[in-house]
Amino acid sequence: MNHKLFGKGAGPVFAAILVIGFMLASCEDKIPGDPEGVMKQYVNAIKARDFKTIYSLNRVTARQKYHLEQTSVGNVETILKTNYEENKAAFDSAEFTLTPAVQWGEKYFFPPSARVSFGKPERIKPVGDDPVNAEYEKALTVKIHVTAEYPDVNEAPKLGDRAIKTAVYDCALGKIRTGKSVRVYDLDEKWYFNGCILEKDRVQLN
């Protein structure tokens, strides 16, 4: 037994160990990168109809762009330009829907006149009891509540036949697999917008 550790100086040593343990536990649970900043940037780009930023931060288009850049067939610059223009056309022509997981549905959630506020990033609770997949899901997705107020009734989305006054959306951010990695690890700091779902029980109507 090391008497230097368990003698008179044990108190300060154990205190230091406890502090270090607490710090390590906090680091393990810390979400890497800046998911809140990415969400704010994306939503503000939607409000401004800044498709260049939207394209770079949307998980679907960012993943398309990444894989197209890796191709060795054809003119990559032309392929990327075509992909960008096709996605922009789809964004411009997207119609309003509250159906979850529809590409560009957020276009109508965050119109130019909307006032938005953001909650803090939260980890998604894993589904099932597989510890490996649970860690994978934990590393892959976070959600942020985004609250929107609609002062301009003409730009407000509708629930049924009534315009929404305020709404809360469950918005998700995810990651994309790059390189030869099989899994997305918690150390990956890059986040991309992955869609929003309206919380219908937290809606206020006009």
N, C-alpha and C positions, 0 to 999 in steps of 0.2 A: 504494500500500500504506500502511496506517496503521501507522507505526512505533511509535506509542504502544502499540498492541496487540501488536506482534511484537518489541518491544524487551525491556528488562530486566524490565518488569512482565508479560510474557506468561505466566509461570508461574501467578500468582494468578488472572489472567483466565481462562486455560484451565481451571483447577481449578473456578472458579465456574461456567463453562459446563457442565462435566461434571456438577457437582452439580445444576444446574438441569435438565439433560437427564434425569438419573436420576429426579429428582422428577416430571417430566412423564410419564415412562414409567410410573412407579409409579401416578400418578393415572389414567392411561389404563386400567390393568388393574384398578383398584380397583372392586369391586362396589358400586354405589350403594345407599343406604338401609341397612336393617338386616335382611337376610334371616334371619340366625340368630335374632334377637329375634322375628321373625314366626313362625318354625318353633317356637320354644319356647312362644310364646303359644298357638299353634294346638294343639300336642300336649297341653299342660296343660289346654286347654279340652276336648279330647276326653276326657282322664282324668276331668275334673270334670263331664262331660256338660253343659257350658255352651254350649247351642246358639246363644245370642245372639252370642257371640264366634265360634263356629264358622261361623255364617252370614255374618258380616262378613268373615271371612278366607279362606273357601273360594273358590277361583277361579270355580267354576261359579255359586254363589249370589251372590257379589259382582258378577259380570258381569250376572246376571239383574236384581239390584237396581238396578244402574246404569242399565240400559236401560229398566227399568220406570219409573224416576224421570223419564225424559225424555219419557214418553208424554203426549199431550195428549187422549187418549180415555178417558172414564170417570173414576171417582174414584180418583186415584192412591193415596191412603192405604188404601183398601179393597183395591185390587189388590196392594199391597205386603204387606198383612196376610195375604191369601190365599196369596200366594207363600211367605211365611215359614212359615205353618202347614202347607202341603203339603210343603215340604222337611223340616220337623221330623218330620212323620208318616213320611216316607220314611226319615229317619235312625233314628227309633225302631224301625221295623220291619225295618231292614236285617239281612240274615242273613250269617253268616260266610262269607268266601271269600278265597282267596289269588290269585284271578284278577286280573291287573293291570288298572288303569283302571276298576274298578267303583266307582261312587259310594258313599261312606261305608264302604269296606272298612277304613279306618283305625280305625273304631270298635272293632274287635276286636284290633287291633295294640297299642292303648294303653289297656287297661282301667284302672280306678281304682287297682288295687294295683301296677301296673307301675312299675318303676324305670327311668327313661330318662336317657340322656346323649346329647349332641349333638356331632357333628363340626363342622368349619369349612365354610363355603359354598365350593363349587367350581363353576367354569364348566363348562357342558356342551360337550363337543367337537362342533363342527359336523359335520353329515353332508353329504357331497358336496364339490365344489370350486368352487362358485359364491361368489365373494368377497362379493357383496352379501347373499345369504341367510346366509352364514356369520356376518357381522356382526349380522344380524337375530337369528339363533338365539343368538348369544353374549349379546345384550342381553336376550333374552326369558326365559331359564331358567337357574336354578342348582339344584344338588343339594346335599343335606346328608345324611350318614349319621347315622341315629338308632339307637342301641343300646337294646334293651329287655330287662330281666330280669323274670321272672315268678315271684315268691315264692309266689303263690297259684295252685296248680295248677288250681283250678276256674275261674279267670279266664284262664288261659293259652290262646292259640290252639293249634291242633293241626296237625301235619304228618303226614298219614296218620291213624293211630289213636293217635299219641303226642303228649302235651302238650309244648310247646316250653319249654325252660328259659331260654335266651337267644337273641336274634335280632338281626340287623342289617338295617335297611331302607334302601334308596335312596329318599329322599324328595325331591320336586321342588317348587320354587316357581316361579310364573310371573307374568306381568303381564296386565292387561286393557287393551284399546284404549279410549280415552276420547275424547270430543269428535270432531273431524273428522280426527284424525291417521290417516294411512294405515299408518304403521309405529310400532312401539314402540321408543323410543330408549333408549340406555343411561343418559340423564340421569333417566329415570323412576325414582323411589325407592320406589314402592309395590309390594309383593310379596304374593302370595296362594298359599295351599297348593294344590298341584296333583297330589297323590297319592303313594303309597309302593309300592315293590315289594320283596318279601322276597328277600334274598340267601340262597338255599337252601344254598349251600356254606359258609355261616358260621353255621348253626343248631346249637345244642346242645339235645338232647332229654332229657327226664326218663326 
